Amino acid sequence: MKRLSTIFLPSATPSLSISFALSPQFILTSFYKARPTKHLFISFTFAFLWSAFAREMEGIKWSLLVALLLLSPLVVFGDDDAAAVKPVVKMVKGKKVCSKGWECKGLSPYCCNSTISDYFQAYQFENLFSKRNSPVAHAAGFWDYHSFITAAAEYQPHGFGTTGGKLTGMKEVSAFLGHVGSKTSCGYGVATGGPLAWGLCYNKEMSPSQSYCDDYYKYTYPCTAGVEYYGRGAIPIYWNYNYGKTGKALKVDLLSHPEYIENNATLAFQAAIWRWMTPDKKHQPSAHDVFVGNWKPTRNDTLAKRAPGFGATMNILYGEDVCGKGDDEHMNNMISHYQYYLDLMGVGREEAGPHEVLSCGEQAAFNPSSASLASSSSSSSS
C-alpha cells in the first residue's frame, strides 16, 4: 500500500495538513476537509472495522497500527465541537449577517453563503496548476493554495467567491483564476500536460523591455530612482501609477518596493483580487460586478455590445489591448483557461455560457485610449 493520501485536518487556518501512507485513510478525507465536522462515531466505527479486517489479513500488530493512524485526527484535535469555528449569525437592520472565523470576518451577508474553502480546496488548486512547480517553471515553489486562500479571506466578506450560491462562487473563482492562469502561463502547444496546465509558471516579467515609469504621474505616483515597474504578480501589475494605486489600497509601499509582489505570493494574490473587485473609475463596474450579475448595462453599454459575463471581465481588466479585435489570440487563451478550470472544478464548461458572453471580441472598451477616441471622432465626422 504505497499510495499517499493527504488529510486536511480541522484548524483555524487553512495551512495545516498531515499525510498518511495508507490508502484507507483517503476514505476519511470527506470527513476532514477544511473545517471540523461531527464524525467522531463514524471515525471510531471505521477504525474498528478496518482493524478487524487488517487483523484477519496481516496480524494484530498491523491492525493496531492502522487503527491508531485512522484515529490520529481525533487524537491531535480531540473533540470536534471544541475545535469547530461556529459561525456568528446576527440580524442587523432586518438583514441577516454572518461571520465565519478566519475566512470570512466582520459580519457580512456574504459570509452567510458558502465560503471558498467549502468548495475549493488544496487538491483542486493542485489540479488547476499541476505544472507550476516543475523544474522548468520560472516561479517553482512560489505559488500555493495557502497564499491564495489567505488573500481571498480579505475579500470574501465583500462577495469574492461568496456572492449568490455555491455554483456562482465556483464559477467566479474559476473565472478569476482563468485570468491568473493565462497571464502567468509558460505552456505551449506540445507542453507536457497540455498548454493549460502551466498556469502560475511566472511571478514576474522575465525580460522587461522598459522600466515602465510614466512621468505624467510624477506628482501623484512619482517613480523611485533605480526602481523598475515591470509586470509582477498573479494578474501582472505594470507602470508606476498602477503600483501606486495598488499599494495605496493595500497599505503597502509598492511605489518604492514593487519587488514585494514577486517576493510574497499572498500579497501577489491579494493585489490581483483587489484589481478584480475594484472598478477602474467611479460609476463603472468591477470585473466582479460584471461577472456575478451586480451590473446592469446601460443603453450605451448595449450599443457598445458590452454584456455581463466573462467577456466583460476582460474588457475591464485589459480594455482595447484584448477586446474589440475580433478573434484575438490572447482573448481566446483566457477563455480556454476559464473553461478548462470549470471542467477541473467539476462545474463543466457548459456553465460558462454562449460565445457572446465569453468573448469581448466585438465589445467597445469601457475606457478607450485617447488615440481610439480621436480615431472614432474623425471617422464619425467624415
C-alpha positions in Angstrom: 0.0 0.0 0.0 2.2 2.8 -1.3 -0.4 5.4 -2.2 0.0 8.7 -0.4 -3.3 10.3 0.8 -3.5 13.8 2.3 -6.0 14.7 5.0 -6.7 18.4 5.7 -7.2 18.5 9.4 -9.7 20.8 11.1 -7.9 24.0 12.1 -8.4 27.7 12.4 -6.1 28.3 9.5 -6.1 26.7 6.0 -2.5 25.7 6.1 -2.3 22.7 8.5 -2.2 19.3 6.8 -0.8 15.9 7.5 -0.1 12.9 5.2 -0.5 9.2 5.7 0.9 6.5 3.5 -2.3 4.4 3.9 -5.0 4.2 1.2 -7.9 3.6 3.7 -7.1 7.0 5.3 -8.1 8.6 1.9 -11.7 7.5 2.6 -11.8 9.8 5.6 -11.0 12.9 3.6 -14.6 13.7 3.2 -14.9 13.9 7.0 -11.8 16.1 7.5 -11.6 18.8 4.8 -11.3 22.5 5.5 -13.3 22.6 8.8 -14.1 20.4 11.8 -17.2 18.1 11.4 -19.1 15.8 13.7 -17.9 12.4 12.6 -16.5 11.1 15.8 -18.7 8.0 15.8 -18.1 7.3 12.1 -14.3 7.6 12.6 -14.3 5.1 15.5 -16.6 2.7 13.7 -14.4 2.8 10.5 -11.3 2.3 12.5 -12.7 -0.7 14.3 -13.9 -2.4 11.1 -10.7 -1.7 9.3 -8.6 -3.0 12.2 -10.7 -6.2 12.2 -10.0 -6.7 8.5 -6.3 -5.9 8.9 -6.0 -8.4 11.9 -7.5 -11.1 9.7 -5.2 -10.3 6.8 -1.9 -9.4 8.4 -1.9 -9.9 12.1 -2.6 -8.0 15.3 0.4 -5.6 15.1 -0.7 -4.2 11.7 -4.2 -4.0 13.0 -3.3 -1.7 15.9 -1.1 0.5 13.7 -3.9 1.1 11.2 -6.4 1.8 13.9 -4.1 4.4 15.5 -3.4 6.1 12.3 -7.1 6.3 11.4 -7.9 7.9 14.7 -5.0 10.3 14.6 -7.0 13.4 13.6 -9.1 12.8 16.8 -6.1 12.3 18.9 -4.5 15.5 17.7 -7.5 17.7 18.0 -9.8 16.0 20.5 -13.5 16.8 20.4 -14.7 18.3 17.1 -17.1 20.6 18.9 -14.2 22.2 20.8 -12.2 22.8 17.6 -15.1 23.9 15.4 -15.4 27.6 14.4 -19.1 28.3 14.9 -20.4 31.0 12.5 -21.8 34.1 14.2 -25.2 35.0 12.8 -27.0 38.3 13.6 -29.8 40.4 12.3 -28.8 44.0 11.5 -31.5 46.4 10.3 -33.6 43.4 9.3 -30.9 41.7 7.3 -29.1 38.5 8.2 -25.3 38.9 8.5 -22.7 36.4 9.4 -19.0 35.9 10.4 -17.2 32.7 9.7 -13.9 32.6 11.6 -10.6 33.4 9.8 -12.1 33.1 6.3 -15.0 35.5 6.4 -14.7 38.0 9.2 -16.7 41.1 10.0 -20.5 40.4 9.9 -21.3 40.4 6.2 -24.3 39.0 4.4 -21.9 37.3 2.0 -20.4 35.3 4.9 -23.8 33.6 5.3 -23.1 31.9 2.0 -20.7 29.1 1.2 -17.1 30.3 1.6 -14.3 29.4 -0.9 -12.8 26.6 1.2 -16.2 24.9 1.3 -15.9 24.1 -2.4 -12.3 24.8 -3.4 -9.6 23.0 -1.6 -5.9 22.4 -1.9 -6.1 19.3 -4.1 -8.2 21.3 -6.6 -5.6 24.1 -6.7 -3.0 21.4 -7.4 -5.1 20.1 -10.3 -5.6 23.5 -11.8 -1.9 24.4 -11.6 -0.4 21.0 -11.9 2.9 22.1 -13.6 3.7 25.2 -11.6 6.4 23.5 -9.6 8.0 21.7 -12.5 11.8 22.2 -12.7 11.4 24.4 -15.8 8.8 26.6 -14.2 10.2 30.1 -13.5 8.4 30.6 -10.2 8.7 27.0 -8.9 7.9 26.9 -5.1 6.4 30.3 -5.0 2.6 29.9 -5.5 0.5 27.8 -3.2 -3.1 27.3 -2.1 -2.4 28.7 1.4 -1.3 32.0 -0.2 -4.4 32.2 -2.4 -7.0 31.3 0.4 -5.3 33.7 2.8 -5.5 36.6 0.3 -9.1 35.6 -0.7 -10.2 35.8 3.0 -9.7 39.6 2.8 -12.3 39.9 0.1 -14.8 37.1 0.8 -16.8 39.5 3.2 -17.1 41.7 0.1 -18.5 39.0 -2.1 -15.4 37.4 -3.7 -16.4 33.8 -4.2 -19.3 34.3 -1.8 -21.9 36.1 -3.9 -25.0 34.0 -4.6 -25.0 30.3 -4.3 -22.2 27.7 -4.5 -22.3 27.5 -8.3 -21.8 31.2 -8.7 -18.9 31.1 -6.3 -17.2 28.2 -8.1 -17.7 30.0 -11.5 -16.2 33.3 -10.1 -13.2 31.5 -8.6 -12.7 29.7 -11.9 -13.0 32.9 -13.9 -10.6 34.8 -11.7 -8.1 32.0 -11.8 -8.6 31.8 -15.6 -7.2 35.2 -15.9 -4.4 34.3 -13.5 -3.5 31.1 -15.3 -3.5 32.7 -18.7 -1.4 35.7 -17.6 1.3 33.6 -15.8 1.5 30.6 -18.1 4.5 29.2 -19.8 2.6 26.5 -21.6 2.7 25.9 -25.3 1.0 23.5 -27.7 3.0 20.4 -27.1 3.9 21.1 -23.4 3.7 18.1 -21.0 0.2 18.0 -19.7 -1.1 20.4 -22.3 -0.7 24.2 -22.6 -3.4 24.9 -20.0 -1.7 23.0 -17.2 1.1 25.6 -16.8 -0.5 28.5 -15.1 1.5 30.2 -12.3 4.7 29.4 -14.1 5.8 33.0 -13.7 5.6 35.6 -11.0 7.3 38.4 -12.9 8.2 39.6 -16.4 11.4 37.8 -17.4 12.8 40.2 -19.9 11.4 43.7 -19.4 11.6 46.0 -22.4 11.4 49.2 -20.4 11.2 50.5 -16.8 7.5 51.4 -17.1 7.9 54.8 -15.5 5.4 57.4 -16.7 6.4 60.9 -15.7 2.8 62.2 -16.3 2.1 60.9 -12.8 5.2 62.4 -11.2 3.2 64.4 -8.7 0.8 61.6 -7.7 2.8 58.5 -8.2 6.4 59.6 -8.7 8.9 56.9 -9.8 11.5 55.9 -7.3 15.1 56.2 -8.5 16.5 52.9 -9.7 13.2 51.1 -9.5 11.5 49.4 -12.4 7.8 48.9 -12.7 7.7 45.9 -15.0 5.0 43.2 -14.7 4.7 41.3 -11.5 2.0 39.3 -9.8 -0.9 36.9 -10.4 -2.5 39.4 -12.7 0.6 41.3 -13.5 0.9 45.0 -12.5 2.7 47.4 -14.9 3.6 51.1 -14.6 4.3 53.3 -11.6 0.8 54.6 -11.3 -0.7 51.1 -11.1 1.8 50.1 -8.4 1.0 53.4 -6.6 -2.8 52.8 -6.7 -2.5 49.1 -5.7 -0.1 49.9 -2.9 -2.3 52.7 -1.5 -5.3 50.3 -1.4 -3.3 47.5 0.2 -1.4 49.9 2.5 2.0 48.7 1.2 4.6 50.9 -0.3 4.7 49.3 -3.7 5.8 52.5 -5.4 9.2 52.3 -3.6 9.2 48.5 -3.4 7.4 46.8 -6.3 9.5 43.8 -5.7 7.3 42.9 -2.7 4.9 41.5 -5.2 7.4 39.0 -6.6 8.6 38.1 -3.1 5.3 37.4 -1.4 2.7 35.1 -3.0 -0.1 36.2 -0.6 0.4 39.8 -1.5 0.6 39.0 -5.2 -2.8 37.2 -5.0 -4.2 40.0 -2.8 -3.2 42.6 -5.4 -4.9 40.6 -8.1 -8.1 40.1 -6.2 -8.2 43.8 -5.3 -8.0 44.5 -9.0 -10.8 42.1 -9.7 -13.0 43.6 -7.1 -12.3 47.3 -7.8 -13.8 49.5 -10.5 -11.3 51.3 -12.7 -13.3 54.5 -12.4 -16.3 55.8 -10.5 -19.7 54.8 -11.9 -18.1 51.9 -13.7 -18.4 48.2 -12.6 -15.6 46.0 -11.4 -14.8 42.7 -13.0 -16.5 41.0 -10.0 -19.7 43.1 -10.7 -20.0 42.2 -14.4 -19.4 38.5 -13.6 -21.8 37.9 -10.7 -24.6 40.0 -12.1 -24.3 43.1 -10.0 -24.0 45.3 -13.1 -26.9 46.3 -15.4 -25.8 47.5 -18.8 -27.0 51.0 -19.8 -28.3 51.8 -23.3 -24.7 53.0 -24.2 -23.3 49.7 -23.0 -25.7 47.8 -25.2 -24.8 49.9 -28.2 -21.2 49.1 -27.4 -22.1 45.4 -27.3 -21.0 45.1 -23.7 -22.8 42.4 -21.8 -22.4 40.8 -18.3 -20.2 37.8 -18.2 -16.6 36.6 -18.6 -16.1 38.7 -21.8 -16.8 41.9 -19.8 -14.2 41.0 -17.2 -11.5 41.0 -19.9 -12.8 44.4 -21.1 -12.5 45.9 -17.6 -9.1 44.4 -16.9 -7.4 44.9 -20.3 -9.7 47.1 -22.4 -8.7 47.5 -26.0 -5.5 45.6 -25.6 -7.6 42.5 -25.9 -11.2 43.5 -26.7 -12.8 44.8 -29.9 -10.3 42.9 -32.0 -12.5 40.1 -33.1 -11.0 36.6 -32.8 -8.0 37.6 -30.7 -5.4 35.0 -29.6 -4.9 36.4 -26.1 -8.7 36.6 -25.5 -9.2 33.1 -26.7 -6.4 31.9 -24.4 -8.1 33.4 -21.3 -11.4 31.8 -22.4 -9.7 28.4 -22.8 -8.2 28.6 -19.3 -11.6 29.6 -17.8 -13.4 26.7 -19.5 -10.5 24.2 -18.5 -10.8 25.3 -14.9 -14.6 24.9 -14.9 -14.1 21.3 -16.0 -11.5 20.6 -13.3 -13.6 22.2 -10.6 -16.4 19.8 -11.6 -18.7 22.6 -12.8 -18.4 21.9 -16.5 -17.6 24.3 -19.3 -21.2 24.3 -20.5 -21.9 26.6 -17.5 -19.6 29.2 -19.0 -22.4 30.4 -21.3 -22.6 31.2 -25.0 -19.9 32.8 -27.1 -21.3 36.3 -26.8 -21.0 36.1 -23.0 -17.5 34.6 -23.1 -16.0 36.9 -25.7 -15.2 40.6 -25.8 -14.2 40.5 -29.5 -17.0 42.8 -30.6 -17.1 44.9 -27.4 -16.0 48.6 -27.3 -13.6 49.3 -24.5 -15.0 50.7 -21.2 -12.1 53.1 -21.2 -10.7 53.6 -24.7 -7.4 55.3 -25.2 -7.1 58.9 -26.5 -5.9 57.6 -29.8 -9.0 55.4 -30.1 -11.3 58.3 -29.2 -9.6 60.6 -31.8 -9.9 57.9 -34.5 -13.6 57.3 -33.6 -14.3 61.1 -33.8 -12.6 61.5 -37.2 -14.5 58.5 -38.6 -17.8 59.9 -37.5 -17.1 63.3 -38.9 -16.0 62.1 -42.3 
